[in-house]
């Protein structure tokens, strides 16, 4: 259960990071509200997961999932240029996150 919550919290990290980038310095109400709600839920999920999983592994997995999804969303929406190198590096990052999960059991 802790791993599932950690993965979902990592996905919410991508939500709040994307909303923050679209909030125009927290001046646009809807992206700012999405940022506020998702950052709180994401942090609570990370905190919950850290009760059962090693803190370093939890944080690395949370950040890795959030970073990979944030870049992926940015590339899909066209706010960030896509390249073969970025896709390869994101694939490696996701592989490392999976590896951390496998060795932490």
Phi and psi in radians as a Rosetta constraint file:
Dihedral C 1 N 2 CA 2 C 2 CIRCULARHARMONIC -1.087 0.35
Dihedral N 2 CA 2 C 2 N 3 CIRCULARHARMONIC -0.670 0.35
Dihedral C 2 N 3 CA 3 C 3 CIRCULARHARMONIC -1.153 0.35
Dihedral N 3 CA 3 C 3 N 4 CIRCULARHARMONIC -0.720 0.35
Dihedral C 3 N 4 CA 4 C 4 CIRCULARHARMONIC -1.082 0.35
Dihedral N 4 CA 4 C 4 N 5 CIRCULARHARMONIC -0.789 0.35
Dihedral C 4 N 5 CA 5 C 5 CIRCULARHARMONIC -1.128 0.35
Dihedral N 5 CA 5 C 5 N 6 CIRCULARHARMONIC -0.661 0.35
Dihedral C 5 N 6 CA 6 C 6 CIRCULARHARMONIC -1.107 0.35
Dihedral N 6 CA 6 C 6 N 7 CIRCULARHARMONIC -0.764 0.35
Dihedral C 6 N 7 CA 7 C 7 CIRCULARHARMONIC -1.122 0.35
Dihedral N 7 CA 7 C 7 N 8 CIRCULARHARMONIC -0.777 0.35
Dihedral C 7 N 8 CA 8 C 8 CIRCULARHARMONIC -1.112 0.35
Dihedral N 8 CA 8 C 8 N 9 CIRCULARHARMONIC -0.659 0.35
Dihedral C 8 N 9 CA 9 C 9 CIRCULARHARMONIC -1.162 0.35
Dihedral N 9 CA 9 C 9 N 10 CIRCULARHARMONIC -0.635 0.35
Dihedral C 9 N 10 CA 10 C 10 CIRCULARHARMONIC -1.127 0.35
Dihedral N 10 CA 10 C 10 N 11 CIRCULARHARMONIC -0.680 0.35
Dihedral C 10 N 11 CA 11 C 11 CIRCULARHARMONIC -1.135 0.35
Dihedral N 11 CA 11 C 11 N 12 CIRCULARHARMONIC -0.665 0.35
Dihedral C 11 N 12 CA 12 C 12 CIRCULARHARMONIC -1.175 0.35
Dihedral N 12 CA 12 C 12 N 13 CIRCULARHARMONIC -0.460 0.35
Dihedral C 12 N 13 CA 13 C 13 CIRCULARHARMONIC -1.080 0.35
Dihedral N 13 CA 13 C 13 N 14 CIRCULARHARMONIC -0.702 0.35
Dihedral C 13 N 14 CA 14 C 14 CIRCULARHARMONIC -1.134 0.35
Dihedral N 14 CA 14 C 14 N 15 CIRCULARHARMONIC -0.622 0.35
Dihedral C 14 N 15 CA 15 C 15 CIRCULARHARMONIC -1.109 0.35
Dihedral N 15 CA 15 C 15 N 16 CIRCULARHARMONIC -0.864 0.35
Dihedral C 15 N 16 CA 16 C 16 CIRCULARHARMONIC -1.233 0.35
Dihedral N 16 CA 16 C 16 N 17 CIRCULARHARMONIC -0.586 0.35
Dihedral C 16 N 17 CA 17 C 17 CIRCULARHARMONIC -1.151 0.35
Dihedral N 17 CA 17 C 17 N 18 CIRCULARHARMONIC -0.725 0.35
Dihedral C 17 N 18 CA 18 C 18 CIRCULARHARMONIC -1.163 0.35
Dihedral N 18 CA 18 C 18 N 19 CIRCULARHARMONIC -0.764 0.35
Dihedral C 18 N 19 CA 19 C 19 CIRCULARHARMONIC -1.103 0.35
Dihedral N 19 CA 19 C 19 N 20 CIRCULARHARMONIC -0.695 0.35
Dihedral C 19 N 20 CA 20 C 20 CIRCULARHARMONIC -1.082 0.35
Dihedral N 20 CA 20 C 20 N 21 CIRCULARHARMONIC -0.727 0.35
Dihedral C 20 N 21 CA 21 C 21 CIRCULARHARMONIC -1.167 0.35
Dihedral N 21 CA 21 C 21 N 22 CIRCULARHARMONIC -0.460 0.35
Dihedral C 21 N 22 CA 22 C 22 CIRCULARHARMONIC -1.644 0.35
Dihedral N 22 CA 22 C 22 N 23 CIRCULARHARMONIC -0.044 0.35
Dihedral C 22 N 23 CA 23 C 23 CIRCULARHARMONIC -1.449 0.35
Dihedral N 23 CA 23 C 23 N 24 CIRCULARHARMONIC -0.107 0.35
Dihedral C 23 N 24 CA 24 C 24 CIRCULARHARMONIC 0.947 0.35
Dihedral N 24 CA 24 C 24 N 25 CIRCULARHARMONIC 0.971 0.35
Dihedral C 24 N 25 CA 25 C 25 CIRCULARHARMONIC 1.227 0.35
Dihedral N 25 CA 25 C 25 N 26 CIRCULARHARMONIC 0.614 0.35
Dihedral C 25 N 26 CA 26 C 26 CIRCULARHARMONIC 1.099 0.35
Dihedral N 26 CA 26 C 26 N 27 CIRCULARHARMONIC 0.531 0.35
Dihedral C 26 N 27 CA 27 C 27 CIRCULARHARMONIC -1.805 0.35
Dihedral N 27 CA 27 C 27 N 28 CIRCULARHARMONIC -0.234 0.35
Dihedral C 27 N 28 CA 28 C 28 CIRCULARHARMONIC -1.725 0.35
Dihedral N 28 CA 28 C 28 N 29 CIRCULARHARMONIC 2.114 0.35
Dihedral C 28 N 29 CA 29 C 29 CIRCULARHARMONIC -1.055 0.35
Dihedral N 29 CA 29 C 29 N 30 CIRCULARHARMONIC -0.801 0.35
Dihedral C 29 N 30 CA 30 C 30 CIRCULARHARMONIC -1.202 0.35
Dihedral N 30 CA 30 C 30 N 31 CIRCULARHARMONIC -0.879 0.35
Dihedral C 30 N 31 CA 31 C 31 CIRCULARHARMONIC -1.088 0.35
Dihedral N 31 CA 31 C 31 N 32 CIRCULARHARMONIC -0.581 0.35
Dihedral C 31 N 32 CA 32 C 32 CIRCULARHARMONIC -1.152 0.35
Dihedral N 32 CA 32 C 32 N 33 CIRCULARHARMONIC -0.725 0.35
Dihedral C 32 N 33 CA 33 C 33 CIRCULARHARMONIC -1.139 0.35
Dihedral N 33 CA 33 C 33 N 34 CIRCULARHARMONIC -0.754 0.35
Dihedral C 33 N 34 CA 34 C 34 CIRCULARHARMONIC -1.063 0.35
Dihedral N 34 CA 34 C 34 N 35 CIRCULARHARMONIC -0.752 0.35
Dihedral C 34 N 35 CA 35 C 35 CIRCULARHARMONIC -1.006 0.35
Dihedral N 35 CA 35 C 35 N 36 CIRCULARHARMONIC -0.892 0.35
Dihedral C 35 N 36 CA 36 C 36 CIRCULARHARMONIC -1.055 0.35
Dihedral N 36 CA 36 C 36 N 37 CIRCULARHARMONIC -0.805 0.35
Dihedral C 36 N 37 CA 37 C 37 CIRCULARHARMONIC -1.179 0.35
Dihedral N 37 CA 37 C 37 N 38 CIRCULARHARMONIC -0.812 0.35
Dihedral C 37 N 38 CA 38 C 38 CIRCULARHARMONIC -1.226 0.35
Dihedral N 38 CA 38 C 38 N 39 CIRCULARHARMONIC -0.584 0.35
Dihedral C 38 N 39 CA 39 C 39 CIRCULARHARMONIC -1.191 0.35
Dihedral N 39 CA 39 C 39 N 40 CIRCULARHARMONIC -0.660 0.35
Dihedral C 39 N 40 CA 40 C 40 CIRCULARHARMONIC -1.162 0.35
Dihedral N 40 CA 40 C 40 N 41 CIRCULARHARMONIC -0.825 0.35
Dihedral C 40 N 41 CA 41 C 41 CIRCULARHARMONIC -1.116 0.35
Dihedral N 41 CA 41 C 41 N 42 CIRCULARHARMONIC -0.710 0.35
Dihedral C 41 N 42 CA 42 C 42 CIRCULARHARMONIC -1.079 0.35
Dihedral N 42 CA 42 C 42 N 43 CIRCULARHARMONIC -0.764 0.35
Dihedral C 42 N 43 CA 43 C 43 CIRCULARHARMONIC -1.168 0.35
Dihedral N 43 CA 43 C 43 N 44 CIRCULARHARMONIC -0.713 0.35
Dihedral C 43 N 44 CA 44 C 44 CIRCULARHARMONIC -1.088 0.35
Dihedral N 44 CA 44 C 44 N 45 CIRCULARHARMONIC -0.711 0.35
Dihedral C 44 N 45 CA 45 C 45 CIRCULARHARMONIC -1.105 0.35
Dihedral N 45 CA 45 C 45 N 46 CIRCULARHARMONIC -0.749 0.35
Dihedral C 45 N 46 CA 46 C 46 CIRCULARHARMONIC -1.076 0.35
Dihedral N 46 CA 46 C 46 N 47 CIRCULARHARMONIC -0.775 0.35
Dihedral C 46 N 47 CA 47 C 47 CIRCULARHARMONIC -1.065 0.35
Dihedral N 47 CA 47 C 47 N 48 CIRCULARHARMONIC -0.729 0.35
Dihedral C 47 N 48 CA 48 C 48 CIRCULARHARMONIC -1.082 0.35
Dihedral N 48 CA 48 C 48 N 49 CIRCULARHARMONIC -0.840 0.35
Dihedral C 48 N 49 CA 49 C 49 CIRCULARHARMONIC -1.057 0.35
Dihedral N 49 CA 49 C 49 N 50 CIRCULARHARMONIC -0.623 0.35
Dihedral C 49 N 50 CA 50 C 50 CIRCULARHARMONIC -1.205 0.35
Dihedral N 50 CA 50 C 50 N 51 CIRCULARHARMONIC -0.230 0.35
Dihedral C 50 N 51 CA 51 C 51 CIRCULARHARMONIC -1.234 0.35
Dihedral N 51 CA 51 C 51 N 52 CIRCULARHARMONIC -0.420 0.35
Dihedral C 51 N 52 CA 52 C 52 CIRCULARHARMONIC -2.072 0.35
Dihedral N 52 CA 52 C 52 N 53 CIRCULARHARMONIC -0.328 0.35
Dihedral C 52 N 53 CA 53 C 53 CIRCULARHARMONIC -2.073 0.35
Dihedral N 53 CA 53 C 53 N 54 CIRCULARHARMONIC 2.737 0.35
Dihedral C 53 N 54 CA 54 C 54 CIRCULARHARMONIC -1.035 0.35
Dihedral N 54 CA 54 C 54 N 55 CIRCULARHARMONIC 2.406 0.35
Dihedral C 54 N 55 CA 55 C 55 CIRCULARHARMONIC -1.071 0.35
Dihedral N 55 CA 55 C 55 N 56 CIRCULARHARMONIC -0.721 0.35
Dihedral C 55 N 56 CA 56 C 56 CIRCULARHARMONIC -1.121 0.35
Dihedral N 56 CA 56 C 56 N 57 CIRCULARHARMONIC -0.766 0.35
Dihedral C 56 N 57 CA 57 C 57 CIRCULARHARMONIC -1.140 0.35
Dihedral N 57 CA 57 C 57 N 58 CIRCULARHARMONIC -0.781 0.35
Dihedral C 57 N 58 CA 58 C 58 CIRCULARHARMONIC -1.010 0.35
Dihedral N 58 CA 58 C 58 N 59 CIRCULARHARMONIC -0.845 0.35
Dihedral C 58 N 59 CA 59 C 59 CIRCULARHARMONIC -1.150 0.35
Dihedral N 59 CA 59 C 59 N 60 CIRCULARHARMONIC -0.740 0.35
Dihedral C 59 N 60 CA 60 C 60 CIRCULARHARMONIC -1.103 0.35
Dihedral N 60 CA 60 C 60 N 61 CIRCULARHARMONIC -0.741 0.35
Dihedral C 60 N 61 CA 61 C 61 CIRCULARHARMONIC -1.154 0.35
Dihedral N 61 CA 61 C 61 N 62 CIRCULARHARMONIC -0.777 0.35
Dihedral C 61 N 62 CA 62 C 62 CIRCULARHARMONIC -1.039 0.35
Dihedral N 62 CA 62 C 62 N 63 CIRCULARHARMONIC -0.855 0.35
Dihedral C 62 N 63 CA 63 C 63 CIRCULARHARMONIC -1.155 0.35
Dihedral N 63 CA 63 C 63 N 64 CIRCULARHARMONIC -0.741 0.35
Dihedral C 63 N 64 CA 64 C 64 CIRCULARHARMONIC -1.075 0.35
Dihedral N 64 CA 64 C 64 N 65 CIRCULARHARMONIC -0.799 0.35
Dihedral C 64 N 65 CA 65 C 65 CIRCULARHARMONIC -1.121 0.35
Dihedral N 65 CA 65 C 65 N 66 CIRCULARHARMONIC -0.810 0.35
Dihedral C 65 N 66 CA 66 C 66 CIRCULARHARMONIC -1.082 0.35
Dihedral N 66 CA 66 C 66 N 67 CIRCULARHARMONIC -0.764 0.35
Dihedral C 66 N 67 CA 67 C 67 CIRCULARHARMONIC -1.166 0.35
Dihedral N 67 CA 67 C 67 N 68 CIRCULARHARMONIC -0.790 0.35
Dihedral C 67 N 68 CA 68 C 68 CIRCULARHARMONIC -1.094 0.35
Dihedral N 68 CA 68 C 68 N 69 CIRCULARHARMONIC -0.782 0.35
Dihedral C 68 N 69 CA 69 C 69 CIRCULARHARMONIC -1.204 0.35
Dihedral N 69 CA 69 C 69 N 70 CIRCULARHARMONIC -0.624 0.35
Dihedral C 69 N 70 CA 70 C 70 CIRCULARHARMONIC -1.096 0.35
Dihedral N 70 CA 70 C 70 N 71 CIRCULARHARMONIC -0.793 0.35
Dihedral C 70 N 71 CA 71 C 71 CIRCULARHARMONIC -1.153 0.35
Dihedral N 71 CA 71 C 71 N 72 CIRCULARHARMONIC -0.723 0.35
Dihedral C 71 N 72 CA 72 C 72 CIRCULARHARMONIC -1.058 0.35
Dihedral N 72 CA 72 C 72 N 73 CIRCULARHARMONIC -0.809 0.35
Dihedral C 72 N 73 CA 73 C 73 CIRCULARHARMONIC -1.071 0.35
Dihedral N 73 CA 73 C 73 N 74 CIRCULARHARMONIC -0.759 0.35
Dihedral C 73 N 74 CA 74 C 74 CIRCULARHARMONIC -1.092 0.35
Dihedral N 74 CA 74 C 74 N 75 CIRCULARHARMONIC -0.678 0.35
Dihedral C 74 N 75 CA 75 C 75 CIRCULARHARMONIC -1.221 0.35
Dihedral N 75 CA 75 C 75 N 76 CIRCULARHARMONIC -0.701 0.35
Dihedral C 75 N 76 CA 76 C 76 CIRCULARHARMONIC -1.152 0.35
Dihedral N 76 CA 76 C 76 N 77 CIRCULARHARMONIC -0.697 0.35
Dihedral C 76 N 77 CA 77 C 77 CIRCULARHARMONIC -1.441 0.35
Dihedral N 77 CA 77 C 77 N 78 CIRCULARHARMONIC -0.134 0.35
Dihedral C 77 N 78 CA 78 C 78 CIRCULARHARMONIC 1.478 0.35
Dihedral N 78 CA 78 C 78 N 79 CIRCULARHARMONIC 0.114 0.35
Dihedral C 78 N 79 CA 79 C 79 CIRCULARHARMONIC -1.387 0.35
Dihedral N 79 CA 79 C 79 N 80 CIRCULARHARMONIC -0.208 0.35
Dihedral C 79 N 80 CA 80 C 80 CIRCULARHARMONIC -2.429 0.35
Dihedral N 80 CA 80 C 80 N 81 CIRCULARHARMONIC 2.400 0.35
Dihedral C 80 N 81 CA 81 C 81 CIRCULARHARMONIC -1.176 0.35
Dihedral N 81 CA 81 C 81 N 82 CIRCULARHARMONIC 2.401 0.35
Dihedral C 81 N 82 CA 82 C 82 CIRCULARHARMONIC -1.619 0.35
Dihedral N 82 CA 82 C 82 N 83 CIRCULARHARMONIC 2.581 0.35
Dihedral C 82 N 83 CA 83 C 83 CIRCULARHARMONIC -2.641 0.35
Dihedral N 83 CA 83 C 83 N 84 CIRCULARHARMONIC 2.791 0.35
Dihedral C 83 N 84 CA 84 C 84 CIRCULARHARMONIC -1.066 0.35
Dihedral N 84 CA 84 C 84 N 85 CIRCULARHARMONIC -0.683 0.35
Dihedral C 84 N 85 CA 85 C 85 CIRCULARHARMONIC -1.086 0.35
Dihedral N 85 CA 85 C 85 N 86 CIRCULARHARMONIC -0.757 0.35
Dihedral C 85 N 86 CA 86 C 86 CIRCULARHARMONIC -1.104 0.35
Dihedral N 86 CA 86 C 86 N 87 CIRCULARHARMONIC -0.762 0.35
Dihedral C 86 N 87 CA 87 C 87 CIRCULARHARMONIC -1.092 0.35
Dihedral N 87 CA 87 C 87 N 88 CIRCULARHARMONIC -0.736 0.35
Dihedral C 87 N 88 CA 88 C 88 CIRCULARHARMONIC -1.116 0.35
Dihedral N 88 CA 88 C 88 N 89 CIRCULARHARMONIC -0.748 0.35
Dihedral C 88 N 89 CA 89 C 89 CIRCULARHARMONIC -1.191 0.35
Dihedral N 89 CA 89 C 89 N 90 CIRCULARHARMONIC -0.678 0.35
Dihedral C 89 N 90 CA 90 C 90 CIRCULARHARMONIC -1.127 0.35
Dihedral N 90 CA 90 C 90 N 91 CIRCULARHARMONIC -0.671 0.35
Dihedral C 90 N 91 CA 91 C 91 CIRCULARHARMONIC -1.070 0.35
Dihedral N 91 CA 91 C 91 N 92 CIRCULARHARMONIC -0.747 0.35
Dihedral C 91 N 92 CA 92 C 92 CIRCULARHARMONIC -1.106 0.35
Dihedral N 92 CA 92 C 92 N 93 CIRCULARHARMONIC -0.700 0.35
Dihedral C 92 N 93 CA 93 C 93 CIRCULARHARMONIC -1.105 0.35
Dihedral N 93 CA 93 C 93 N 94 CIRCULARHARMONIC -0.786 0.35
Dihedral C 93 N 94 CA 94 C 94 CIRCULARHARMONIC -1.116 0.35
Dihedral N 94 CA 94 C 94 N 95 CIRCULARHARMONIC -0.685 0.35
Dihedral C 94 N 95 CA 95 C 95 CIRCULARHARMONIC -1.060 0.35
Dihedral N 95 CA 95 C 95 N 96 CIRCULARHARMONIC -0.693 0.35
Dihedral C 95 N 96 CA 96 C 96 CIRCULARHARMONIC -1.155 0.35
Dihedral N 96 CA 96 C 96 N 97 CIRCULARHARMONIC -0.693 0.35
Dihedral C 96 N 97 CA 97 C 97 CIRCULARHARMONIC -1.087 0.35
Dihedral N 97 CA 97 C 97 N 98 CIRCULARHARMONIC -0.775 0.35
Dihedral C 97 N 98 CA 98 C 98 CIRCULARHARMONIC -1.102 0.35
Dihedral N 98 CA 98 C 98 N 99 CIRCULARHARMONIC -0.729 0.35
Dihedral C 98 N 99 CA 99 C 99 CIRCULARHARMONIC -1.056 0.35
Dihedral N 99 CA 99 C 99 N 100 CIRCULARHARMONIC -0.734 0.35
Dihedral C 99 N 100 CA 100 C 100 CIRCULARHARMONIC -1.063 0.35
Dihedral N 100 CA 100 C 100 N 101 CIRCULARHARMONIC -0.710 0.35
Dihedral C 100 N 101 CA 101 C 101 CIRCULARHARMONIC -1.120 0.35
Dihedral N 101 CA 101 C 101 N 102 CIRCULARHARMONIC -0.716 0.35
Dihedral C 101 N 102 CA 102 C 102 CIRCULARHARMONIC -1.188 0.35
Dihedral N 102 CA 102 C 102 N 103 CIRCULARHARMONIC -0.651 0.35
Dihedral C 102 N 103 CA 103 C 103 CIRCULARHARMONIC -1.517 0.35
Dihedral N 103 CA 103 C 103 N 104 CIRCULARHARMONIC -0.093 0.35
Dihedral C 103 N 104 CA 104 C 104 CIRCULARHARMONIC -1.672 0.35
Dihedral N 104 CA 104 C 104 N 105 CIRCULARHARMONIC 0.112 0.35
